[in-house]
């Protein structure tokens, strides 16, 4: 077990005691998020998974619940007793990472649309939002996606990736979600500078 110590105000383990929300949107890369949950828990972070309805077609909420030790949330109308879940969840977290972030999700967040729990809590947040895009190469390069990407960055959203390589559809190009170990490295750097 890692010993947590402080030196000049820097955490020895940037993840220890941090509460992160992992947003999962609909896409084949959702299976990688299972490994991401495991890696974050190994580093002593707590993880609350929030899924879009489309994400549940790729990975079951039960899988994320078992991995995280918390019920994965999908329903925007329930799950947090006596509170509005999109407000309560965002106030309890140190940051929100959405991995994978689909083209549809990026579009909704860029335009301020709140059609589900995940998009609502991303707009209600007072913490950093990091996204890891994952989609077909043509979808990634489409002018609408690139315009949404610009808008998201203007709104302070940090974008990690995508990577280039072979895609689930058989094509090759930009659009692959970064691997879980790469996201953990990015998260570690981001969390080190948070109070």
Residue pairs with C-beta under 8 A, 6 or more apart in sequence:
2 12
2 13
2 16
2 44
3 12
4 11
4 12
4 13
4 16
4 44
5 12
6 12
10 192
11 191
11 192
13 43
13 44
14 43
14 187
14 188
14 189
14 191
14 192
15 40
15 43
15 44
15 45
15 187
15 188
15 191
16 43
16 44
16 45
17 44
17 45
18 45
18 46
18 94
18 95
18 191
19 45
19 46
19 47
19 48
19 92
19 93
19 94
20 40
20 45
20 46
20 47
20 48
20 93
20 94
20 95
20 96
20 97
20 187
21 47
21 48
21 49
21 50
21 89
21 90
21 93
21 95
21 96
21 97
21 121
22 33
22 36
22 37
22 40
22 47
22 48
22 49
22 50
22 68
22 97
22 98
22 99
23 49
23 50
23 51
23 52
23 96
23 97
23 98
23 99
23 101
23 105
23 118
23 122
24 30
24 33
24 49
24 50
24 51
24 52
24 55
24 59
24 64
24 98
24 99
24 100
25 51
25 52
25 54
25 55
25 98
25 100
25 101
25 102
25 104
25 105
25 118
26 52
26 53
26 54
26 55
26 57
26 58
26 102
26 104
27 54
27 55
27 58
27 100
27 102
27 134
27 135
27 177
28 58
28 134
28 168
29 99
29 100
29 134
29 168
29 176
29 177
30 55
30 58
30 59
30 100
31 58
31 59
32 99
32 100
32 177
32 179
32 180
33 49
33 59
33 64
33 99
33 100
33 180
34 59
34 63
34 64
34 67
35 180
36 99
36 180
36 183
36 184
37 47
37 49
37 64
37 67
37 68
38 67
39 180
39 181
39 184
40 47
40 184
40 187
41 47
41 67
41 68
41 69
43 184
43 188
46 70
47 68
47 70
48 68
48 70
48 73
48 89
48 92
48 93
49 61
49 64
49 65
49 68
49 70
49 72
49 73
50 72
50 73
50 74
50 89
50 117
50 118
50 121
51 59
51 61
51 64
51 72
51 73
51 74
51 118
52 74
52 105
52 116
52 118
52 119
53 74
53 116
54 102
54 104
56 74
61 71
61 72
61 73
61 74
62 72
63 72
64 72
65 71
65 72
71 79
73 79
73 85
73 89
73 117
74 116
74 117
75 85
75 117
76 85
76 86
76 116
76 117
76 120
77 85
78 85
79 85
79 117
80 88
80 89
85 117
85 121
86 114
86 117
86 120
86 121
86 124
87 121
87 124
89 117
89 121
90 96
90 121
90 122
90 124
90 125
90 126
90 127
91 126
93 125
93 127
94 127
94 191
94 194
95 127
95 128
95 129
95 130
95 187
95 190
95 191
95 194
96 121
96 122
96 125
96 127
96 128
96 129
96 130
97 129
97 130
97 131
97 132
97 183
97 187
98 105
98 118
98 122
98 129
98 130
98 131
98 132
99 131
99 132
99 134
99 177
99 178
99 183
100 132
100 133
100 134
100 135
100 177
101 131
101 132
101 133
101 134
102 133
102 134
102 135
103 133
103 135
103 139
103 140
103 142
103 145
103 148
105 118
105 119
106 131
106 133
106 145
106 148
106 149
106 152
107 113
107 144
107 145
107 148
108 114
108 115
108 119
109 119
109 122
109 123
109 131
109 152
109 157
110 147
110 148
110 149
110 151
110 152
110 155
111 148
112 123
113 119
114 120
114 123
122 129
128 156
128 158
128 190
128 194
129 156
129 157
129 158
130 157
130 158
130 159
130 160
130 186
130 187
130 190
131 152
131 157
131 158
131 159
131 160
132 159
132 160
132 161
132 162
132 177
132 178
132 183
133 140
133 149
133 159
133 161
133 162
133 175
133 177
134 161
134 162
134 175
134 176
134 177
135 145
135 162
135 175
136 167
136 169
136 171
136 175
137 167
137 171
137 172
137 173
137 174
137 175
138 171
139 145
139 175
140 162
140 173
140 174
140 175
141 173
141 174
149 159
152 159
153 159
158 190
160 178
160 182
160 183
160 186
161 176
161 177
161 178
161 182
162 174
162 175
162 176
162 177
162 178
163 174
163 176
163 177
163 178
163 179
163 182
164 172
164 173
164 174
164 175
164 176
165 172
165 176
166 172
166 176
167 173
167 175
167 176
178 186
